[in-house]
Amino acid sequence: MTKKYICIGHVCHDKTPSGFVPGGTVTYASVLAAAHGYQTSIWTSAGEDFLFNELFDRRGIHQYVLPAAETTEFENIYFSSGRSQYIRARASMMEAKYFPRELMGGDIVHLGAIANEIDFNVLPELKAGLTGASIQGCFRHWQADGKIYLQDFDWKELQGIDIVFLSLEDIEGREEVIADLLPFVGHIVLTRGSEGATVYHHYGISHSPAFPVQEKDATGAGDVFAATYLMAFSQSGDIAEATIVAHCAASYVAEGAALSSMPSPEMIWTRTIQYKALFHP
C-alpha cells in the first residue's frame, strides 16, 4: 500500500530580482515526497493570485487550500554584511477548526510553518504515524513595514510532536533553548549548514558532518533535509541512518538542484554510500 505524506503550512511567493519563485517548506517537502513515491497532499492557504498550482498538479500532489485574500510573499534585501527579510503579504491563519478530516491518519505529517501561520491545536486531529515539524516560521514576527524579526516561541505548543527541525539561525545561536524544548517532543534535529547537524534526544546527543559539496544556493536544503529524515526515520527508526540520508539529499539542493530536479532515491543512495566511505570507512 502506498504510504501517505501530508504537508501543512503556507505555500509562498519568494520575490527575486528576476520575478517570483515558489517557496515554503510544504513546497519542497511535498515535491520530494511525491518523487519518492508517496501519496502526497498539502493543506495550505493561498490567494487566487498563487502562481504555481501547476507545480503540484503535474506531480499528483493534492492541494487542500484554505482561501485567502492573497498568497504569502517574502522578499530578501541583501547588503554587504548580510540580509534583511520582509513579509509582503500573508495568507490565512490555519486554524485547527478548518483541518480537512480526510487528511487524518497520514503515515507522515510534516508541519512547515513559514509565517507563524499554524494553529498547533491541530495536533490531536492528525492521528499520524510520524509527526515532524520544521519550525523556523514559528519565530517570525514583523514590523509595520514587514521587516521580520525573531521572537521567542512557547515550546508547549509543540507537545506531542515526534521530531522537530530547526537551524542555528532560527534560534540565533542560542543552543541552550534546546533543553527547554526537549521535554515536549520526541527528539530535535538542529541543522548547522555546512557544519552538519546535531540530534538531541532523551538518551544523549549525536553530531554528524554534512556531505561536502560546493554550495551554490542552499534555498530549500533544510526542507529537503527534514523531509528525507522523516521518510528515512519512518522506515528504520534509526537516528544515525536518517541523518546520513538527509545530509545526502540536502547536498544535492545545496549544489543547485531546483524543484524540478529533486534528488531521486537512487541518487541519494549513491551519495549515502559515498558518505559512509568518507566518514565511516
C-alpha positions, -999 to +999 in steps of 0.1 A: +000+000+000+013+034-009+022+055+021+007+090+027+028+121+032+009+152+043+024+187+045+008+215+065+017+252+061+017+281+037+030+279+001+045+312-008+059+335-034+096+344-030+103+377-047+136+378-065+152+404-090+140+381-118+105+376-106+086+353-082+097+317-075+078+292-054+088+287-018+078+273+016+086+241+035+054+224+022+065+231-014+099+215-012+088+187+012+058+177-009+077+177-042+104+155-027+079+131-011+060+127-044+092+120-062+099+092-037+066+075-044+044+088-015+008+097-020+013+133-012-012+161-001-008+196+012-030+216+035-022+252+028-037+287+025-032+309-006-050+335-026-063+333-062-030+351-071-009+319-064+012+313-094+024+278-090-005+254-088+009+235-118+040+226-098+018+204-076-007+193-102+018+177-126+032+156-097-002+144-085+001+164-052-034+171-039-040+206-026-064+214+002-065+252+001-079+275+028-089+306+008-071+339+015-071+374+000-035+370-011-007+345-011+022+348+015+051+366+000+087+371+011+115+394-001+151+393+010+171+425+008+208+419+007+236+442+017+274+438+024+270+424+059+240+402+054+203+404+046+170+417+059+139+396+053+105+412+047+070+397+045+049+415+019+017+395+022+003+367+044-024+342+037-049+330+062-042+316+097-045+278+096-068+272+125-075+237+137-112+240+130-105+241+093-084+210+091-096+187+064-108+155+081-099+134+050-062+141+058-063+124+092-041+093+096-012+101+073+019+079+076+040+110+078+027+145+086+051+174+082+042+208+096+062+235+080+053+270+094+069+299+075+048+329+087+037+318+122+006+305+105-001+271+120-025+267+149-009+238+168-042+228+183-045+208+151-021+182+165-047+160+182-066+158+149-037+145+128-036+109+141-004+104+122+021+076+122+050+100+125+047+138+130+075+162+122+077+200+124+100+224+107+096+254+130+116+283+115+084+302+108+072+300+144+098+325+155+089+351+128+072+383+136+072+415+117+071+452+120+046+475+103+068+477+072+070+439+070+106+436+083+109+403+100+124+399+135+127+368+156+108+363+188+106+335+214+081+307+210+061+288+235+075+253+233+045+238+250+026+243+217+047+215+202+039+189+228+035+155+212+054+161+180+078+133+173+106+152+156+114+190+155+137+205+129+153+239+134+186+257+125+211+276+144+199+307+126+164+301+138+174+304+174+201+330+168+228+306+180+212+301+215+216+263+218+205+265+254+169+267+243+171+231+232+169+219+268+136+239+272+121+222+241+133+186+246+107+177+273+079+183+249+090+164+218+105+130+207+138+144+195+153+176+179+174+179+148+195+212+148+210+219+114+242+238+111+245+244+074+279+232+061+289+222+096+264+193+097+236+186+122+232+177+158+204+155+171+192+159+207+171+131+223+164+118+257+193+094+256+220+118+245+234+140+217+249+129+184+266+151+157+272+143+120+290+162+094+274+175+062+282+159+029+309+181+014+298+200-017+305+233-034+275+253-023+256+273-050+223+280-034+211+264-002+174+275-006+152+246+003+181+224+015+168+225+051+133+215+040+146+186+019+168+175+048+138+174+070+115+156+046+142+130+038+149+125+075+112+119+082+109+093+054+141+075+064+133+075+101+098+062+095+113+032+077+142+024+100+137+042+133+175+047+132+186+083+140+221+079+126+209+064+093+182+090+089+207+118+095+231+105+069+205+100+043+191+135+050+226+151+046+230+134+012+196+146-001+202+181+011+237+182-005+221+180-040+200+210-032+230+230-019+247+222-052+218+239-070+192+213-076+159+230-084+124+220-075+122+205-110+151+182-103+148+169-067+171+140-059+157+106-066+160+077-041+188+062-064+208+095-063+205+097-025+215+061-021+246+066-043+257+095-022+249+077+010+275+050+000+300+078-007+292+094+027+298+062+046+330+056+028+342+091+036+332+093+073+327+056+083+353+036+064 
